[in-house]
Amino acid sequence: LTKNNKSFIFNIALDYGGRWDIVEAARKMLLDIKKKKVEKIDEENFKSYLSLGNLPDPDLLIRTSGEQRISNFLLWNLAYTEFYFPKVWWPDFDKEELRKAMEVYSQRERRFGRISK
C-alpha cells in the first residue's frame, strides 16, 4: 500500500512520552545554551531537540482501539495534525484499515488553525 510512495514519512511510535520528550529537549537545549552553542531560542530551534528532530509534524495521527485521546503522545508536534480513531486494536490494524484511514484523511479540509473558507 505504501511501498512505492516517495513523499510520505511513516512513523510508528511505541513506548513514547510527549511530556518526557519536551522536558528532555529543554534539558538538552539548556546544556547547549550553557556551552554557547545556541544563538536563538525559537520554536524551530527547540523542535530540533525533540525526538522527531526536524522531521515534519505529522499530518495524520491514527490512534487504534477507538480511544479518542492522544495519551501524552507527540504533544509538541500535533498542533495541526488530523486525527483518526479506528475501533480496531493495533494487532488487527491491517492494510484495509490503513486504506480507510487514508481515505478519511483525503477528505479532510486541512486548515492549519485557520477558519473554514
SEBAZA-219445 format. One record per atom (N, C-alpha, C): x, y, z. Coordinates in steps of 0.02 Angstrom, whole numbers, plus 50000, padded with zeros to 5 digits. Each point is the difference from the previous one (the first is absolute). Example, Ala and Ser with C-alpha at 12.3 -4.5 7.8 and 13.67 -1.06 7.14 Angstrom:
! residues 2
506604971650390499555005950000500455006050000499825005349964500425005950003499615005550037
! end
This chain:
! residues 117
500414994050000499595006050000500435006350000500574999950033500425006050004500704999049970500154994149975500694998549979500265004449943499575002549956500235004349945499935007450015499805001550060499905007050019500675003250017500145005649967500645003450011499935006450040499385002050016499925006650032499744999750071499824994250025499744999650068500534997350047499985002350062500414997250053499534996450046500124993650012499574995950041500364998450064499755002750056500314998850066499554995650042500294995450035499644996250051500375001350065499635002550049500325001650065499704995650054500424996350032499794995650055500405001950062499694999650058500335001550063500325006949998499595004949984500235006949991499595004550046500315005150028499645004850042500145007149977499485003749984500075006849976500275004850052499774999350062500265004450052500744998750011500194993650003500714998350007500405003149943499744999549939500355002649941500125007550006499495003850022500075007250007500515001750055499964996650057500475001350054500714998349978500084994349967500664997849977500285005049949499575002449955500225005049950500225006450035499625002250049500185006150037500664999150037500104994150030500624998550035500605000249952499934996849942500544999949951500145007149973499475003749988500095006849974500355004350052499814999450063500315003850054500754998550004500184993749994500714998250000500375003449942499685000249942500325003349942500025007650009499515002850034500015007250014500595001650046500094995850051500565001050046500674999449964500034995849949500624999149961500055005249944499525004649998499995005349948499914997149929499674994249994499874997049935499335002249971499605003550039499345002349977500005007649998499855002649942499975007349992499295002750005499524996049980499315002349996499534994850031499555002350043499514995650029499335001549966499784995349958499365000649967499704993049989499404999749972499674993649991500394995149958500265002349944500364995549955500644997350032500355004350034500624997750034499834995050055499495001650040499794995450053499794993349971499625000249945499754993849969500574995449981500565002849982500574995849979500264995750058499835001750061500224996150059499504994550018499415000049970499504994950013500184993449967499674994650020500154993449972499924999749924499505003449973499915000049928500505004549964500355004050039500495004549970499685004649949500295000649943499745004449948499544996549950499764994050018499504996949957499385004450000499625000049947499395004149999499494997550052499595004650025499474998050046499534995149964499714995350038499554995149968499395003449969499794997749942499385002349969499414996150028500124993750018499464995650023500254995950059499614999850053500134995650057499454994750000500204993749998499534994550004500064997050069499475000550039499994997250068499534994150000500284994050002499594993949997499644998850066499554995350001499594997650056499405004350014499875005149960499415004250009500085005350054500554999950036500125005150051500095006849966499645005050024500035006649969500385004950044500634998550008500455004350038500714999049973500445004850012500684999349974500474996850051499794999550062500384996350051500745001950004500145006550006500695002350011500444998549939499715000249941500364998149940500165006049956500635001149985500225005449954499675006750015499995002050063499645006050021500225006249963500635000849986500255005949965499804999849926499994994149971499964999349928499294999449971499494999650041499334998549975499555006149991500275006050001499595006149998499505000149942500214998049941499575000349941499904993249968500104994850039499924993249976499274998049998499814996249950499334997149996500014993450039499444998350031499964993950041499514995149969500164993650007499564994649978500014994750054499394997950021499944995350056499624993749980500344995249968499654993849983499894995850063499484996049999499834996150059500434993750007500374998249948500414993950003500605001050045500244994550029500605000250040500614999849955500585002250024500605000449959500174993449964499974994250034500174993849964499554998649940499395002750001499534998949945499995005649949500425004950009500045005649953500384997749938499634998749946500304997149941499975004849941500164997549941500035004049939499325003449987499464996450010499335002849988499865005750049500194999250063499905005450049500415006149981500614999049977500425005649978499685003549940499734996049953499665002949943499415004350022499614997650048499435003850026500245006650031500534999650039500275006050032500225005149948500344997749948500235004549947499415003049962499474996149990499405002549966499675005550041499924998850064499705005150044500445006350000500644999150007500475005650001499965004049935499954996649944499995003549934499395004549993499484998950040499395004049995499995005850051500515000550041500045005350050500195006749968499765005350028500215006749980500545002250049500625000049977500575002050043500015007650005499915002650060499975007350009500595002850039500374995850034500605002250037499855006050045499444999650036499825005250048499555005449972499935000449935499565005049970499284997550002499535004749991499304997949997499854997649930499444996749992499804997349935499905005549949500134998349937499915005049945499285001249985
! end
